[in-house]
Amino acid sequence: MAHVDPAAQLGDNVEIGPFAYVDAGTVIGDGCHIMNGATILNHVKMGSQCTVFPGAVVGAIPQDLKFEGEESWVEIGDRVNIRECATINRGTKASGKGVTRIGSDTLIMSYAHIAHDCQIGNHCIIVSYAGLAGETEVHDWGVMGGKSGSHQFTKIGAHAFLGAYSRLSKDVPPYVLAGREPVVFEGVNRVGLLRRGFTEEQVNEIKDIYETLYFKGMNVSQAAEYIEANFPPTEQRDTILRFIKNSTRGLIPKPRPTR
């Protein structure tokens, strides 16, 4: 039998499989499926139509020595799939957030780990065995490749794709492909953008912006000023400039010349 604490709040048509554990202080939305052997600990708020697969653990306390037992949360949107043995930890007060957040329509693949206070957007994919250190951000439509790992506070921008086995210590700006060792800019995520409805004109605009940022001999501040002054305002341009402004760990570099 499953264990469902009487203090857990379950929506309509929630399915709880054999040997699953649902703790007190959880809120699980309509139509969710908590499969056999999955664990939902306290201080988890889950939206509707989510599925948690066997062995996954959602809401465990942070693996952070600064955690002092304070109330903190995991908040999950709608239609999120959390696959086998993935782990998602609660937030901490030390971060100033106190919540680990997963957006809607996101896929967390098997054995991925999402640490305290991470902020994952909508339509993201965290591939198997990826490890997100505390306070990592993955913006909408971002993809983090299998067996990749992020340093604390790093950011992956909207529609960006980080390749498998990557060790991320700098921020990946929006709309780009990133990979190699160490991680570098590898071009614009053209295929992904076109699949999501971006036009050729928009993709070419993004390409021209990154040509300016990485290959015109300017530092990041100079390039950002040039882009703002010489490219017309668009959602794509403004998303890139906003990301640059808010970057705290610096951007991934351009590729090194090959011999």
Secondary structure by P-SEA (a helix, b strand, c coil): cbbbbccccccccccccccbbbbccbbbcccccccccbbbcccbbbbcbbbbccccccccccccccccccccbbbbbcbbbbccbbbbbbbbcccccccccccccccccccbbbccbbbbbccccccccbbbccbbbbcccbbbcccbbbccbbbbcccbbbbcccccccccccccccccccccccccaaaaaaaacccaaaaaaaaaaaaaaccccccaaaaaaaaaacccccaaaaaaaaaaaaccccccccccccc
